[in-house]
């Protein structure tokens, strides 16, 4: 008789405990153990949250190298069937070998569940018949659990689910996340209702009255925005380091539909526009995707959303200053070009229309489409096509945490027919789906890879561009980590080409995420290790750093509504000299529209206490020494980058924190 020492760790999550009887079977290359009841003197307390319990499984003879374990739980006579979240199982063989079995899944039924030993195996090297069988069984089940659905034709596909409870247990929010999310949402709305704001369809009586909204929830940055939102320097700064740094590009030739000439503008240093463009000092923000969208009707009133063109100039003291704004795409006598030399309210009103356009462009393109919806595609394809024992699954599964549920909630609460965005944003309703389709048609592989994107937009040497500086450093750190891990498993290009699970993953992404559009540049298959490394780097960066860059500052910049209005109620001026504070106030959103969106951006900027920073992997999926060492190195590089960012921020009037690795989450989870 030989004995196997078995240690079972239950996760430290709230509600992870089980009081059911737990059974295990060890399966090896030379045989298998009996199904054994894991019984100890601790009794029902053996599997409570955070506990590691030890047991002995005996066999007549050695069963060889362990391949998998079978686990099931059965209700005790005194207890109902409950849910259990085991973290991992460690088995020490009589030969002195240690085998690790990562689980990190909810077990909610009395069925038998199979889990593979932690050593990563690609499909072409998984040569034991039981290993192959368990792999096929897992993927068949995952194809049932993670089915594709079309939410709206022409945008990335999503997981088929009716509500959060219809999602597989393993991808739902934790008890902690659920509780805090509901608390933040309910208390924010309750505060607004108590103030009598959420039901008011009136105009704001004054700019100062807007300060009543969430006056107790201001951040240092939202207070700064409230103080500086009218300033041209801050207006220009936001195109680089605000929540939407994705639109600005260097301008070498003026668009034909933006007829700005030297006699219209004043440039610091008296240089001509052509000379400044040649020097690389002129920049353009073109909101052409918004042109012609059918706008929302809110509180019975048609809303207004422009498609502005904004020209900016880098001054000798490295400030990015707006020098011309045209609010509609087609030049016309009733479409004046506004300049800083115009009257105070003409210029301010033009900037407000730009900020409203930026809100809608940011929320639907930069934020929803390019992070949330793409992250869901990456996650669903991974969970459908790549089993837990595969190295790609081990590498990417931490970057899928909570994504499917937060997107399910977004579809139900934000962009559904009765969603907050649908009801209260200028582009809500018909315009929203059209804008999403237009945005997807503009997505290219290069635009998702920050080193390529920065070059394509001509922004390599723009000063004070902290999104670029921190983003490029973060990309490089992620790339080195991914290259180290994948190069450990894929020694040459041939191994990449013959990995059918890997190829199915990217094929599904190309089909369901990018709708089989070859023009996007997204690969349909992988032929080299380098291609694989770059794509996986992009996936991790999109799900972590890029999402943080366009999400974490939503309340900072939008907590003061005039800086980021979601809609506007009056058309832009068609003649200069007709604006004033009296015309600006009724142009801004009504009170109830303002508070609905502000409470939403407050909720979407609020991290839960169980958030996991980038590079922290509480779930131990890898067991080999080299990948584990690479994770440690990755964490060390992220700490160094965090220190560099914090040191720089001490000297900045407006610190840029959104790509600090200690702030960035591993996944799109909020």
Beta strands, then each sheet from edge to edge (+ up, - down):
strand 1: 2-10
strand 2: 21-28
strand 3: 31-32
strand 4: 36-37
strand 5: 52-59
strand 6: 66-74
strand 7: 84-92
strand 8: 98-107
strand 9: 113-116
strand 10: 148-149
strand 11: 158-159
strand 12: 249-250
strand 13: 282-286
strand 14: 297-298
strand 15: 301-302
strand 16: 309-314
strand 17: 320-326
strand 18: 337-338
sheet 1: 5+ 1- 7+ 8-
sheet 2: 3+ 2- 4+
sheet 3: 3+ 2- 6+ 9-
sheet 4: 10+ 11-
sheet 5: 12+ 13- 16+ 17- 18+
sheet 6: 14+ 15-
end
